[in-house]
């Protein structure tokens, strides 16, 4: 009986040696890859956390400078944020915030520069759309309807269709194309949800042009 057990153990040991000889290197490399992947994942998460922390500090500086209308400090903070953490959401949102701060301080040129950065560098389609709509507004205010129209040419998320139509209405009206303005405003009114506060402003624009939006046919 003891000999049978010894023989069985020897057979199992021989089978294990054969298995290891055949698959040992593969198992070792597989374990190395698994542990390397875990280490890389942990390192990536740590780097992301550090990026978010650093970007948050600079975003706070942008926010405070914008509130104080300190354009010099705002420019420095935004440049640091974009230079060090340009791929983060903080930098992209910071550009929009800085643009508003520059406008409040009366510096339209820097506001445009910030918005152009957001429109070109942001990875968020919503933020890009906001930047383009604001650039269009700036161009229109500066007397450049063709440039204003250009900023609306890029594809934008469907959620912004109403705002795009409204801005198109502004451009048509500024260009003296009253009928086209009525059509664009009507489309904007119908695309904007009833609960949207901005819809009331569009209604005022239509009323000023002699249009009752509630009586207009549905937008296509």
Secondary structure, DSSP 8 states (H G I E B T S, - for coil): -HHHHHHHHHHHHHHHHHHHHHHHHHHHHHHHHHHHHHHHHHHHHHHHHHHHHHHHHHHHHHHHHHHHT-HHHHHHHHHHHHHHHTTSHHHHHHHHHHHHHHHHTT-HHHHHHHHHHHHHH-S-HHHHHHHHHHHHHHHHHTT-HHHHHHTT-S---GGGHHHHHHHHHHHHHHTT-HHHHHHHHHHHHHHS-TT-THHHHHHHHHHHTT--GGGS----
